[in-house]
Amino acid sequence: MSPGAEEAHTDKCLVARNFNAAASRYNSVAILQNTVAEQMYERLELIRSTPDRVLDLGSGTGMAARRLAKLYRKARIVQLDFAMQMLVNSFKSTRWFDRRQSFVCADATRLPFVPSVFEMVFSNLMLQWCNDLNSVFAEIRRVMKPGGVFMFSSFGPDTLRELKASWSGVDGDTHVNGFIDMHDVGDTLVRAGFEHPVLESENFTLTYPEVNGLFRDLKLLGAGNANMGRRRTLTGKGRLKKVMAAYEKFRIDNKIPATYEVIYGHAWCGPVGSRLGHDKGAVAVPVASIRRSGR
């Protein structure tokens, strides 16, 4: 793999470890994630879909899934994440008598479901961790019923631009995860067979008294640097001080800003076609066969 390719790809095992470690504290710092989810719920209300089965892809601690269960009171909600501890925490936070919630630990590139089973797939700020959107979107389309809606959000390349600029003056290593441009996301949707995609972007700015606050939140969220091309040694105090000093030039009104570019998108699953071929090596199970375990 070339150096450039490494910088554009995330270490999936490291991402999973980071999110497993962050699971117990995630909800306390997921301010942006909750804000973006609220924007997505508003968009869902305009679509007026009434799904019987919903896949929450990258469900994390289940905050979105519980809200989706209120929006679609008769729907079966499947929470899927590749960080097991996130699902464990979600399970603990879900009412024991709510039998409409199921929990699956799996990779988005190999969804363990038979074709054409979900009327809706919802994914909030997960896709930026995927190295191969072609495979992910193809899998999502495979498990969706024709006419179903795919609603998602992801981070765009303008995300953490201040942090990227601050590190660029210290060394040439990759310190911030790479994010995909909105137009590339749209092109990938069309290639996967989705129809009438609608995409838009919005910038959010979180502010902190000091740069350390940003570093702390990124760690608590499990969103640390997971690029394949990252430096594999510990960051020295001297280099970290240089980054913090460089970041000071972005200070506004005595606050340190951190920009996040959020991409919103939705599209409809097209008719069943040749793209629905399933990987023979994958295990597929009907959603109806998934049962919620007792405590």
C-alpha positions in Angstrom: 0.0 0.0 0.0 1.4 3.4 -0.9 1.9 6.1 1.7 -0.9 8.2 0.2 -3.2 5.2 0.4 -2.3 4.6 4.0 -3.1 8.2 5.0 -6.6 7.9 3.4 -7.5 4.6 5.2 -8.3 4.0 8.8 -7.1 1.1 10.9 -10.4 -0.6 11.6 -9.1 -2.6 14.5 -7.9 0.5 16.2 -11.2 2.3 15.5 -13.1 -0.6 17.2 -10.7 -0.6 20.2 -11.1 3.2 20.6 -14.9 3.1 20.5 -15.0 0.1 22.9 -12.8 2.1 25.3 -15.0 5.2 24.9 -18.4 3.5 25.3 -18.9 4.2 29.0 -18.3 8.0 28.6 -19.5 8.5 25.0 -22.9 10.0 25.8 -21.5 12.6 28.1 -19.5 14.3 25.3 -21.6 13.4 22.1 -23.0 16.9 21.8 -22.4 17.3 18.1 -23.5 13.7 17.4 -26.9 14.4 19.1 -27.3 17.7 17.3 -26.7 16.1 13.9 -29.1 13.3 14.8 -31.8 15.9 15.6 -31.4 17.4 12.2 -31.8 14.0 10.6 -35.0 13.3 12.6 -36.5 16.5 11.2 -35.6 15.3 7.6 -37.2 11.9 8.3 -40.5 13.6 9.3 -40.6 15.4 5.9 -40.1 12.1 4.1 -43.1 10.5 5.9 -41.9 7.0 5.6 -43.6 4.2 7.7 -41.0 1.4 7.8 -41.7 -2.0 9.3 -37.9 -2.7 9.8 -35.2 -0.1 10.4 -31.4 -0.7 10.5 -29.5 1.8 12.6 -26.1 1.4 11.0 -23.3 2.4 13.4 -25.8 2.6 16.3 -23.2 3.3 19.0 -24.8 3.6 22.4 -28.3 3.5 20.9 -29.4 7.1 21.3 -30.7 7.3 17.8 -32.3 3.9 17.8 -34.4 4.8 20.9 -35.6 8.0 19.1 -36.4 6.0 16.0 -38.4 3.6 18.0 -40.6 6.6 19.1 -40.9 7.9 15.6 -41.9 4.5 14.2 -43.7 2.8 17.1 -44.6 -0.4 15.1 -41.2 -0.8 13.5 -38.6 -3.4 14.4 -35.3 -1.6 15.1 -32.0 -3.4 14.5 -28.9 -1.7 16.1 -25.7 -2.7 14.3 -22.2 -1.6 15.4 -18.7 -3.1 15.1 -17.8 -2.0 18.7 -19.3 -4.6 21.0 -19.0 -2.5 24.1 -21.2 0.2 22.5 -23.9 -2.4 21.9 -23.6 -3.7 25.5 -24.1 -0.1 26.8 -27.0 0.4 24.5 -28.6 -2.9 25.6 -28.3 -1.8 29.2 -30.0 1.5 28.4 -32.9 -0.1 26.5 -36.0 -1.1 28.4 -36.2 -4.8 29.0 -39.8 -5.0 27.8 -39.0 -3.3 24.4 -38.9 -6.4 22.2 -38.6 -4.3 19.0 -34.9 -3.6 19.6 -32.2 -6.0 18.4 -28.5 -5.8 18.7 -25.9 -7.1 16.1 -22.1 -6.7 16.1 -20.9 -6.7 12.5 -19.0 -4.8 9.9 -20.8 -2.5 7.5 -19.0 -4.1 4.5 -20.5 -7.5 5.3 -24.0 -7.1 6.7 -25.3 -10.4 8.1 -28.8 -10.1 6.6 -30.7 -11.6 3.7 -31.5 -9.3 0.8 -34.4 -6.8 0.7 -35.4 -6.8 4.3 -35.2 -3.2 5.5 -37.5 -0.3 4.5 -35.1 2.2 6.1 -31.4 2.4 6.9 -30.3 5.2 9.2 -26.7 6.0 9.8 -25.5 8.9 11.9 -21.8 9.9 11.6 -20.5 6.4 11.0 -19.6 6.4 7.3 -16.4 8.4 7.8 -14.8 5.4 9.5 -15.4 3.2 6.4 -12.5 2.7 4.0 -14.5 1.4 1.1 -17.8 3.3 0.6 -18.5 1.3 -2.6 -18.7 -1.9 -0.6 -20.7 -0.3 2.2 -23.3 1.3 -0.1 -23.6 -1.9 -2.1 -24.3 -3.9 1.1 -26.8 -1.3 2.3 -28.7 -1.4 -1.0 -28.6 -5.2 -1.0 -30.4 -5.5 2.4 -32.9 -2.7 1.5 -36.3 -3.2 0.0 -36.9 -1.4 -3.4 -38.3 2.0 -2.6 -36.8 2.1 0.9 -35.0 5.2 2.1 -31.4 5.5 3.2 -30.8 8.4 5.5 -27.2 9.2 6.6 -24.7 11.8 7.9 -21.0 11.8 7.7 -18.0 14.2 8.2 -16.6 16.1 5.2 -13.0 17.1 4.4 -13.3 20.5 6.1 -13.6 18.7 9.5 -11.0 19.7 12.1 -9.3 22.0 9.6 -7.7 24.0 12.4 -6.1 21.0 13.9 -4.8 19.8 10.5 -3.3 23.3 9.9 -1.7 23.3 13.4 -0.1 19.9 12.9 1.1 20.8 9.4 3.5 23.3 10.8 5.1 20.8 13.2 5.7 17.7 11.0 4.6 16.0 7.8 2.8 13.0 9.5 -0.9 12.3 9.4 -2.6 13.4 12.7 -6.2 13.9 11.6 -8.5 11.3 10.1 -9.3 11.7 6.4 -12.9 12.5 5.3 -14.7 12.1 2.0 -16.0 14.9 -0.2 -19.8 15.3 -0.5 -19.6 14.9 -4.3 -17.7 11.7 -4.1 -20.3 10.4 -1.6 -23.1 11.2 -4.1 -21.2 9.5 -7.0 -20.8 6.4 -4.9 -24.5 6.3 -4.1 -25.4 6.4 -7.7 -22.9 3.7 -8.6 -24.4 1.5 -5.9 -27.8 1.8 -7.5 -29.5 4.4 -5.2 -31.9 6.8 -6.9 -32.6 10.5 -6.4 -29.8 11.2 -3.9 -30.1 14.5 -2.0 -27.0 15.8 -0.3 -26.1 19.0 1.6 -23.4 20.1 4.0 -23.3 22.3 7.1 -20.5 23.5 9.2 -20.6 23.3 13.0 -18.1 25.0 15.3 -17.4 23.7 18.8 -15.4 26.0 21.1 -13.1 25.3 24.0 -11.2 27.5 26.5 -8.0 25.6 25.7 -6.8 23.2 23.0 -6.6 20.4 25.6 -10.4 20.4 25.8 -10.6 19.4 22.1 -8.0 16.6 22.6 -9.9 15.3 25.6 -13.3 15.2 23.8 -11.8 13.4 20.8 -10.4 10.8 23.1 -13.6 10.4 25.1 -15.5 10.0 21.9 -13.2 7.4 20.6 -12.4 9.6 17.6 -8.6 9.8 17.9 -6.3 9.5 14.9 -6.7 6.0 13.3 -5.1 6.6 9.9 -3.0 3.8 8.6 -0.3 6.4 7.9 -0.2 7.8 11.4 3.0 8.1 13.5 3.3 4.8 15.4 5.3 6.3 18.3 4.0 8.4 21.2 3.6 12.1 20.6 6.4 14.0 22.5 5.5 16.8 24.9 7.6 19.2 22.8 5.8 18.5 19.6 2.4 18.7 21.3 3.3 22.1 22.8 4.2 23.3 19.3 0.8 22.2 18.0 -1.0 23.9 20.9 0.9 27.1 20.2 0.1 26.9 16.5 -3.6 26.4 17.3 -3.7 29.7 19.2 -3.8 31.7 16.0 -7.3 30.4 15.5 -8.5 31.7 18.8 -11.6 33.9 18.5 -13.3 35.8 21.4 -11.0 34.0 23.8 -12.2 30.6 22.5 -10.5 27.8 20.6 -12.7 26.7 17.6 -13.0 23.3 16.2 -14.8 23.1 12.8 -16.8 20.1 11.7 -18.2 19.8 8.2 -21.3 17.5 8.3 -22.7 16.0 5.2 -26.4 15.0 5.2 -27.8 12.7 2.6 -30.7 10.6 1.7 -31.6 8.4 -1.3 -34.0 5.7 -2.3 -33.2 2.1 -3.0 -33.7 1.3 -6.7 -35.3 -1.8 -8.2 -33.7 -5.2 -7.6 -31.0 -5.8 -10.1 -27.7 -7.5 -10.7 -26.0 -5.4 -8.0 -27.8 -7.4 -5.3 -25.5 -10.4 -5.7 -24.4 -11.5 -2.2 -20.9 -12.5 -1.1 -21.0 -16.3 -0.9 -18.6 -16.2 2.0 -20.9 -14.0 4.2 -23.4 -15.3 6.6 -26.9 -14.0 6.0 -29.8 -14.4 8.5 -33.4 -13.2 8.3 -34.0 -10.2 10.6 -37.1 -12.0 11.9 -34.8 -14.7 13.4 -32.8 -12.2 15.5 -34.1 -12.3 19.1 -33.4 -10.0 22.0 -31.6 -11.9 24.7 -32.7 -11.7 28.3 -30.5 -9.9 30.9 
